[in-house]
Amino acid sequence: MLSGHDVESTYRDINGVQLHVVTAGDPDAPLVVLLHGHPDFWYGWRHQIRSLVEAGFRVVVPDQRGCNLSDAPDEVDAYRQSELVADVRELIHSEGRDSAHVVGHDFGGFVAWNVALCYPSVVNRLGILNVPHPTVYRETLRSSLEQILRSWYVWFYQVPKLPEWMLRRNDMANMVDSLEITSNEGTFDEETINRYKAAWQHTGIEPRINWYRGFRRSEHPSCDIVTQKTLICWGEDDIALLPSMAERSIDYCEDGQIRMFPDASHWVHHEREEVTDALDRHLRGTTDSNQPSR
């Protein structure tokens, strides 16, 4: 899986919960934290872990609270953005660092945006994969019927008990569908899907649904302009999120760059090696002169 690299699986007491954390690379190298989304876990970053370590980074990848081998609190308020953000801040401090590069995909991207907004000194450079700036997402939901329809599952997850039953039944067939329907054909093979099913079984389905319930209860950051150098990578064939939100998100970045990937899905970092290359250049501060920046 990650042969040839010194990969360590550890548990850390972070912000009142125990998180499972995968680390790799020289402990003294520049630090990168990778944040997975739904219904993912640390394993979704396996290709990026390898490449970033080879590029000279220290890589830290948590199973976020409620996922895989990490603790899964029962109460919905434990999954507010403020708690998930505090997890990341304390995780960085647990490495003996004051700051790190932070990269997030999907729901992990929302967490990454909010870490950068709420604790700007903690984030050196920001990488975002297929999730809009939180303000853009809220404004688009108020103005776009198409995005409201694409986000149907967010409203469905607010219903008590029914989502858990729907996603748990038939050996979690609906969870598997959520991977396959939102990705290009062949992105998730049978072995990978079995790994995901095992991860879902550790904590059950409810904590993952509580991410979305907690998100709806979360307070908005007092500032919505990201000051860090930011790279947004976006698969244009994302069936859940309008690609126009990627362009609008750059407007909330003081120094932002966007890479759009045609024929790539929501799982753009699984499907296009160029995403990992772009992240590597961004985090090292190497300018890609062929791409627009503003």
HUJOCOR-V800271 format. One record per pair of residues at least 24 apart in sequence whose ideal C-beta (glycine too) atoms are under 7 Angstrom apart, sorted by the first residue. I is the first residue (numbers start at 1). J is the second residue. If there is no record, write none. Layout:
I/J
I/J
This chain:
1/46
2/46
2/49
2/50
5/50
5/53
12/91
12/94
14/87
14/90
14/91
14/94
15/83
15/86
15/87
15/90
17/65
17/70
17/71
17/73
18/70
18/71
19/62
19/63
19/65
19/70
19/87
19/91
20/62
20/63
20/68
20/69
20/70
21/60
21/61
21/62
21/91
22/61
23/59
23/60
24/49
24/53
24/59
25/53
25/57
25/58
25/59
26/58
27/58
29/56
29/57
29/58
30/57
30/58
30/101
31/58
31/60
31/92
31/95
31/97
31/100
31/101
32/57
32/58
32/59
32/100
32/101
32/103
32/283
33/60
33/88
33/91
33/92
33/100
33/102
34/59
34/61
34/103
35/64
35/88
35/102
35/103
35/104
35/108
35/111
35/112
36/64
36/105
36/108
37/105
37/106
37/107
37/108
37/109
38/106
38/107
38/208
38/211
39/175
39/178
39/196
39/200
39/208
40/106
41/67
41/68
41/199
42/68
43/195
47/276
48/269
48/276
48/279
51/276
51/280
52/280
55/280
55/284
57/283
60/91
60/95
62/91
64/108
66/203
66/207
66/208
66/210
66/211
67/199
67/203
67/208
68/199
68/202
68/203
69/202
72/203
72/207
76/210
76/213
76/214
76/217
77/214
77/217
79/210
79/211
79/213
79/214
80/214
80/217
80/218
81/110
81/111
81/114
81/215
81/218
82/218
82/219
84/111
85/111
85/114
85/115
85/118
88/115
89/115
89/119
89/122
92/122
99/123
99/124
100/124
101/125
101/283
102/126
103/127
103/279
104/128
105/129
105/130
105/269
106/130
106/131
106/266
107/211
110/134
114/221
116/226
116/228
117/221
117/223
117/224
117/226
118/221
120/227
120/228
123/228
124/228
125/228
125/229
125/282
125/283
126/226
126/228
126/230
127/231
127/279
127/282
127/283
128/230
128/232
129/233
129/268
129/269
129/275
130/234
130/235
130/238
130/241
130/266
130/268
132/241
132/245
132/246
132/249
133/249
133/252
135/224
135/252
136/245
136/248
136/249
136/252
137/245
140/242
140/245
144/242
146/242
147/242
150/239
150/240
150/241
150/242
151/240
154/212
157/209
157/212
157/213
158/213
158/216
163/209
164/205
164/206
164/209
167/205
168/205
172/197
172/200
175/200
182/239
182/240
182/265
182/266
182/267
183/265
183/266
183/267
184/265
184/271
187/267
187/270
187/271
224/252
225/252
225/254
226/252
226/253
226/254
227/254
229/255
230/255
230/256
231/257
231/278
231/279
231/282
232/256
232/258
233/259
233/261
233/268
233/275
233/278
234/258
234/260
234/261
234/268
235/261
235/264
235/265
235/266
235/268
235/271
236/260
236/261
236/262
236/264
237/263
237/264
237/265
238/265
238/266
239/266
240/266
250/294
256/294
257/291
257/293
258/292
259/291
